[in-house]
Amino acid sequence: LAQGLVHPVQIVPYLVCMSTDVEEIIAHSSDKQVQDIEKKYPGFVSMKAMQGFRLSYRLQMLIQGAGVTRGFRQKQGEIPGALNSFLYTTMRGTKQQRRAVAISLLRQFDDLAKTPLKELLFIADNLAYFPYQVMDEPLFVIYHIDLMISTMGSNVLQSFREALLPPPDADVKYNPETGRPEYLDDDADDDAASLLTRCPVDMTTLLESVQASQGCLLLLVLKDYLKEVYGITDTKIGQYSPSDSTKQYEKSCTKRSASKFNPKQTLLKMKEDPQYKPREMTDRDKLPLINEYLDFKALMLKIDPDDEDEDTEGVEVLNSDGTVNRVATRANQQQEARDTVILLPGTHDGWKNKPKDGSREMVPDGYAADEETRRQQTDKNDEAAAAMPPPENRTPIKPLTIKTSQITSHHKSSRSHRSHHRSSSSSHKKHKKKKKRKKFADSDEEDNDSDSDGDWA
């Protein structure tokens, strides 16, 4: 890297990966290289940070062996720390960068990402043990956890119910536009016995929905841990807004307790890890999935009840200093979060269904986006140019042809001009000397003439 044999952008993911190694010499050397790259080329580390996170997880799977892969490191007599804590410290120079790191990791919990539960636990460990220094950092994570749980929870419940078979007494109608059956389904009186009779033969969608619900539960445990460790109350969470320009959330924060992040339910789920075949599940295998769905549904109704005043424009509350704080509704908060957050490049890599929410990715100044983005932008520009009407009453512009001799003539002319200038200056000097000699000769002749005139006289 020092000799310039490797491009800094290409080596960043592997340096991030090696910084989580158990060998301190390798980890410290990698940290130093990452820090030097960030100083010399600002923005290069953020371009490959997500790829580095994924390689770190793969390395820890090999190091920690079979079983649960955790994302923190604990030395004897010390508080646990995130494996990628140095990377977060390097990138937390600005508010935009540290928020991009946090939201890019939280996006891996999205139900569209289909991220395995083991990898989600690794990411949650890093988010729990990151070295947060100001109160804005854990509040920002909690804020987006609330938004994600609100949207993900409803999506998980809806996808689970859509995968069930219609009730026996339901009036089924087929929608010609979608080609799918539609019926009135009242989920108020759901119980395990009735849902068991409506399970389809292929349980793939139901298994994916239950897997996504485990991600929501893991986020809830992470939220409770951050609230406990940093002493964050529900009042602070309700008053917090990421777009707040005041400095009230830039105060330093310290951990009030040394408790460990221990999601017991997730660890128990991963320890059991039943390998079901979606088309060969019996009623005995389907019953635990239905019970998990019912438990998750009851939890979501408790956390996010359906209020009639949900779509109101907002409620005015008073802050601790007496100023008025606009608490936006959930829909406004989600739209605000989508508009203000910038993701790290590579956040959606490996997603089966990439979201079409127009999320922006962070690209350093002076460095172009990837080839696919440039190609799409070029296609858009070509389409826009083709759609423009031709100008009226304008003569066509003839193409300009430039010959090679015209390009090189400038240098020749400049050289000839310099030689001409030297020759003219030398000839001018010679002319002056001749004129001087002639002047002396004329004066000598005049003296001789005067002498001869005197003799004659």
C-alpha positions in Angstrom: 0.0 0.0 0.0 2.9 2.4 0.8 4.6 1.6 -2.5 1.4 2.3 -4.5 1.0 -1.3 -5.7 -2.6 -1.6 -4.4 -5.4 1.0 -4.8 -6.6 2.3 -1.4 -10.3 1.7 -2.2 -9.7 -1.9 -3.2 -7.8 -2.8 0.0 -10.2 -1.1 2.5 -12.6 -4.1 2.9 -9.8 -6.4 3.7 -8.2 -4.0 6.2 -11.5 -3.6 7.9 -11.8 -7.4 8.1 -8.3 -7.9 9.5 -8.9 -5.2 12.1 -11.2 -7.7 13.9 -8.6 -10.4 14.0 -7.7 -12.0 17.4 -4.0 -11.3 16.8 -3.3 -7.8 18.2 -0.4 -7.1 15.9 -2.5 -7.8 12.8 -5.5 -5.8 14.2 -3.4 -2.8 15.2 -1.5 -2.7 11.9 -4.8 -2.8 10.0 -6.3 0.0 12.1 -3.3 2.2 11.4 -3.6 1.6 7.6 -7.3 2.4 7.7 -6.7 5.6 9.6 -3.9 6.7 7.2 -6.2 6.1 4.2 -9.0 8.1 5.8 -6.5 11.0 6.4 -5.0 10.9 2.9 -8.2 10.1 0.9 -11.3 11.3 2.9 -14.4 9.3 1.9 -12.6 6.2 0.5 -13.2 4.2 3.7 -16.9 4.9 3.7 -17.2 3.6 0.1 -16.2 0.0 1.2 -17.3 0.0 4.9 -20.3 -2.2 4.3 -18.3 -4.7 2.3 -15.8 -4.7 5.2 -18.6 -5.4 7.7 -19.6 -8.5 5.7 -16.1 -9.7 5.4 -15.6 -9.2 9.2 -18.6 -11.5 9.8 -17.2 -14.2 7.5 -13.9 -14.0 9.3 -15.5 -14.3 12.7 -17.5 -17.3 11.6 -14.2 -19.0 10.8 -12.5 -17.9 14.1 -15.4 -18.5 16.5 -16.2 -21.8 14.8 -19.6 -23.5 14.8 -22.4 -22.0 16.9 -23.3 -18.4 17.5 -21.1 -15.7 16.0 -21.0 -12.6 18.2 -19.9 -9.2 17.2 -18.1 -8.0 20.3 -14.8 -8.6 22.0 -14.3 -8.7 25.8 -10.9 -8.9 27.6 -10.6 -9.9 31.2 -11.6 -7.1 33.5 -12.7 -4.8 30.8 -16.1 -3.7 29.3 -17.1 -5.4 26.1 -16.4 -3.5 22.9 -17.6 -3.8 19.3 -15.3 -5.7 16.9 -15.7 -2.9 14.4 -15.5 -0.1 17.0 -12.3 1.4 15.4 -14.0 1.7 12.0 -16.9 3.5 13.6 -14.5 5.8 15.5 -12.7 6.6 12.2 -15.9 7.4 10.4 -17.7 9.4 13.1 -15.9 12.6 12.3 -19.1 14.2 11.0 -22.7 13.8 11.8 -23.5 12.7 8.3 -20.9 9.9 8.3 -21.8 8.4 11.6 -25.5 8.5 10.8 -24.8 6.8 7.5 -23.0 4.0 9.3 -25.8 3.4 11.8 -28.7 3.5 9.3 -26.9 1.3 6.8 -26.5 -1.4 9.5 -30.1 -1.0 10.6 -31.3 -1.4 7.0 -30.0 -5.0 7.1 -32.9 -5.8 9.4 -35.4 -4.9 6.7 -37.7 -7.7 5.7 -36.7 -7.1 2.0 -33.0 -7.9 2.8 -33.7 -11.5 3.9 -30.6 -11.3 6.1 -29.9 -14.4 8.2 -30.6 -14.2 11.9 -26.9 -15.0 12.8 -25.7 -12.0 10.8 -28.3 -9.8 12.3 -27.1 -10.8 15.8 -23.5 -9.8 14.7 -24.7 -6.4 13.5 -26.8 -5.8 16.7 -23.7 -6.6 18.9 -21.8 -3.9 17.0 -24.6 -1.4 17.3 -24.9 -2.1 21.0 -21.2 -1.7 21.8 -20.1 1.1 19.5 -18.2 3.9 21.3 -21.0 6.5 21.3 -19.7 9.9 22.5 -22.7 12.3 22.2 -26.3 11.7 23.1 -27.4 12.2 19.5 -25.8 8.8 18.4 -27.9 6.4 20.6 -31.0 8.6 20.2 -30.6 8.4 16.4 -30.4 4.6 16.5 -33.4 4.3 18.8 -35.4 6.7 16.6 -34.9 4.6 13.5 -35.5 1.4 15.4 -39.0 2.7 16.3 -39.7 3.6 12.7 -38.5 0.3 11.4 -40.5 -1.8 13.9 -43.6 0.2 13.0 -43.3 -0.5 9.3 -41.7 -4.0 9.5 -44.1 -5.3 12.1 -47.2 -4.5 9.9 -45.5 -5.9 6.8 -44.6 -9.1 8.6 -48.2 -9.6 9.9 -49.7 -8.8 6.5 -47.4 -11.1 4.5 -48.1 -14.0 7.0 -51.9 -13.6 6.6 -51.7 -13.3 2.8 -49.9 -16.6 2.7 -52.7 -18.4 4.6 -55.5 -20.2 2.8 -59.0 -18.6 2.8 -61.3 -19.6 5.6 -63.8 -22.4 4.8 -66.8 -20.0 5.0 -65.2 -17.0 3.2 -66.6 -15.5 0.1 -63.6 -15.7 -2.3 -63.4 -13.5 -5.3 -60.6 -13.4 -7.8 -59.1 -10.0 -8.8 -58.6 -9.9 -12.6 -55.8 -7.3 -12.2 -53.7 -9.2 -9.7 -54.9 -12.7 -10.5 -55.0 -13.5 -6.8 -58.0 -14.5 -4.6 -59.5 -11.8 -2.3 -61.7 -12.3 0.7 -62.7 -10.6 3.9 -60.4 -11.8 6.6 -61.2 -10.8 10.2 -58.1 -11.5 12.4 -59.8 -10.5 15.6 -60.6 -14.1 16.6 -57.4 -15.8 15.6 -56.4 -18.8 17.5 -53.8 -21.6 16.9 -56.4 -24.2 15.9 -58.1 -22.2 13.2 -54.8 -20.9 11.7 -53.4 -24.5 11.7 -56.2 -25.6 9.3 -55.4 -22.7 6.9 -51.7 -23.4 6.5 -50.7 -24.0 2.9 -48.6 -27.0 1.7 -45.6 -24.8 0.9 -44.7 -23.0 4.1 -41.8 -20.9 2.6 -43.5 -17.5 3.0 -44.6 -18.3 6.5 -41.1 -19.3 7.5 -39.7 -16.1 6.1 -42.3 -14.0 7.9 -41.4 -15.6 11.2 -37.7 -15.1 10.5 -38.4 -11.4 9.9 -40.3 -11.2 13.1 -37.1 -12.4 15.0 -35.3 -9.4 13.5 -37.9 -7.0 15.0 -37.6 -8.7 18.4 -33.9 -8.3 18.2 -34.3 -4.6 17.5 -36.6 -4.2 20.5 -34.0 -5.8 22.8 -31.3 -3.5 21.3 -33.5 -0.4 22.0 -34.1 -1.5 25.6 -30.4 -2.0 26.1 -29.4 1.4 24.8 -32.1 3.1 27.0 -30.8 1.3 30.0 -27.1 1.9 29.4 -27.3 5.6 28.5 -30.2 6.5 30.7 -32.5 7.5 27.9 -36.2 8.1 28.9 -39.3 7.8 26.7 -39.7 11.6 27.1 -36.4 12.2 25.4 -37.2 9.7 22.7 -40.5 11.5 22.0 -38.9 14.9 21.8 -36.0 13.8 19.7 -35.9 14.8 16.0 -32.9 14.1 13.7 -33.4 17.4 11.9 -33.1 19.4 15.1 -30.4 22.0 14.4 -29.8 22.9 18.1 -26.8 21.6 20.1 -28.9 20.1 22.9 -28.1 16.5 21.7 -24.4 17.2 21.1 -23.7 16.8 24.8 -21.3 14.0 25.8 -22.8 10.7 27.0 -21.3 8.0 29.2 -22.4 4.5 30.0 -24.2 4.4 33.3 -24.0 0.6 33.6 -21.7 -2.2 32.4 -24.5 -4.6 31.6 -24.1 -7.0 28.6 -26.3 -7.1 25.6 -28.0 -10.5 25.9 -30.9 -11.2 23.6 -32.0 -14.4 25.3 -34.9 -15.3 23.0 -32.8 -14.8 19.8 -30.0 -16.9 21.3 -32.5 -19.7 22.2 -34.0 -19.6 18.7 -30.5 -19.9 17.1 -29.6 -22.7 19.5 -32.6 -24.8 18.6 -32.4 -23.8 14.9 -34.8 -26.4 13.5 -34.2 -27.1 9.8 -37.6 -27.4 8.3 -38.4 -28.5 4.8 -41.2 -26.1 3.7 -43.1 -28.8 1.8 -42.7 -31.6 4.3 -43.8 -29.9 7.5 -46.3 -31.7 9.8 -48.9 -30.1 12.0 -46.5 -30.6 14.9 -43.9 -28.6 13.1 -46.4 -25.9 12.0 -47.8 -25.2 15.5 -44.6 -23.5 17.0 -44.6 -21.1 14.0 -48.2 -20.2 14.5 -47.6 -19.6 18.2 -44.7 -17.3 17.4 -46.9 -15.4 15.0 -49.6 -14.9 17.6 -47.0 -13.8 20.2 -45.5 -11.3 17.8 -49.0 -10.0 16.8 -49.9 -9.4 20.5 -46.5 -7.6 21.0 -47.1 -5.3 18.0 -50.6 -4.4 19.2 -49.1 -3.5 22.6 -46.3 -1.4 21.2 -48.1 0.1 18.2 -51.9 0.3 18.9 -54.2 1.5 16.1 -55.2 4.9 17.2 -57.9 6.9 15.5 -55.9 10.1 15.8 -52.8 8.5 14.1 -53.0 10.6 11.0 -53.3 14.0 12.8 -50.8 16.6 11.7 -49.0 16.7 15.0 -49.1 17.6 18.6 -47.3 20.5 20.3 -45.4 19.6 23.5 -43.1 21.6 25.6 -39.4 20.8 25.9 -37.6 20.9 29.3 -36.5 24.5 28.5 -40.1 25.7 27.8 -39.8 25.8 24.0 -42.4 24.3 21.7 -41.4 21.0 20.0 -43.4 19.7 17.1 -43.8 16.0 17.4 -44.6 14.7 14.0 -46.8 11.8 13.2 -45.4 8.4 12.3 -46.0 8.9 8.5 -44.2 12.3 8.6 -41.3 10.8 10.6 -40.9 8.0 8.1 -40.9 10.5 5.2 -38.5 12.7 7.0 -36.2 9.8 7.7 -36.2 8.8 4.0 -35.4 12.3 2.9 -32.6 13.1 5.3 -30.6 9.8 5.6 -27.7 9.0 3.3 -26.6 5.4 3.1 -23.2 3.9 2.7 -22.4 2.5 -0.7 -23.2 -1.3 -0.9 -26.0 -1.2 1.8 -28.4 -3.0 -0.5 -25.9 -5.5 -2.0 -27.2 -9.0 -2.0 -30.9 -8.0 -1.5 -33.4 -10.0 -3.4 -35.8 -7.0 -3.8 -34.0 -3.7 -3.5 -36.3 -0.9 -2.2 -37.3 1.8 -4.6 -37.4 4.6 -2.1 -34.7 6.7 -3.8 -32.2 6.3 -1.0 -29.1 8.2 -1.6 -25.6 6.7 -1.1 -22.6 8.5 0.2 -19.9 9.2 -2.5 -16.8 11.2 -1.7 -16.2 14.5 -3.5 -14.2 14.1 -6.7 -14.9 10.4 -7.0 -17.6 9.2 -9.4 -20.3 6.7 -8.6 -20.1 3.2 -9.8 -20.4 2.2 -13.4 -24.0 1.1 -13.2 -25.1 4.5 -11.8 -23.1 6.4 -14.4 -24.6 4.3 -17.2 -28.1 4.9 -15.9 -27.5 8.6 -15.7 -26.1 8.6 -19.3 -29.2 6.8 -20.5 -31.4 9.4 -18.8 -29.5 12.2 -20.4 -29.7 10.6 -23.8 -33.5 10.1 -23.4 -33.9 13.7 -22.3 -31.9 15.0 -25.3 -33.9 12.8 -27.7 -37.2 14.1 -26.3 -36.3 17.7 -26.8 -37.9 19.3 -29.9 -35.5 20.4 -32.7 -34.8 24.2 -32.8 -36.6 26.2 -35.5 -35.1 28.6 -38.0 -31.5 27.7 -37.2 -28.9 26.7 -39.8 -27.2 23.4 -39.1 -23.7 23.7 -37.7 -21.1 22.2 -40.0 -18.5 19.9 -38.4 -15.1 21.4 -37.9 -12.2 19.4 -39.3 -8.8 20.0 -37.8 -5.7 18.8 -39.6 -2.5 17.5 -37.9 -0.5 20.2 -39.6 -2.7 22.8 -38.0 -2.1 21.5 -34.5 1.7 21.3 -34.9 2.0 24.6 -36.8 1.6 26.6 -33.7 4.9 25.2 -32.2 6.7 25.7 -35.5 5.4 29.2 -35.9 6.5 30.0 -32.3 9.9 28.6 -33.0 10.2 30.5 -36.3 9.1 33.6 -34.5 11.8 33.2 -31.9 14.4 32.5 -34.5 13.2 35.5 -36.5 13.4 37.6 -33.4 16.9 36.5 -32.7 18.0 37.1 -36.3 16.4 40.6 -36.4 18.0 41.6 -33.1 21.4 40.4 -34.3 21.0 42.3 -37.6 19.9 45.4 -35.6 23.1 45.2 -33.6 25.2 44.8 -36.7 23.4 47.8 -38.3 24.2 49.9 -35.2 27.9 49.0 -35.4 28.1 49.8 -39.1 26.4 53.1 -38.5 28.8 53.9 -35.7 31.8 53.0 -37.9 30.4 55.2 -40.7 30.0 58.1 -38.3 33.6 57.8 -37.1 34.7 57.7 -40.8 32.8 60.8 -41.7 34.3 62.7 -38.7 37.8 61.7 -39.8 37.1 62.9 -43.4 35.9 66.2 -42.0 39.1 66.6 -40.0 41.2 65.8 -43.0 39.3 68.3 -45.1 39.8 71.0 -42.5 43.5 70.4 -42.4 43.9 70.6 -46.2 41.9 73.9 -46.3 44.3 75.3 -43.8 47.4 74.4 -45.8 45.9 75.9 -48.9 45.1 79.1 -47.1 
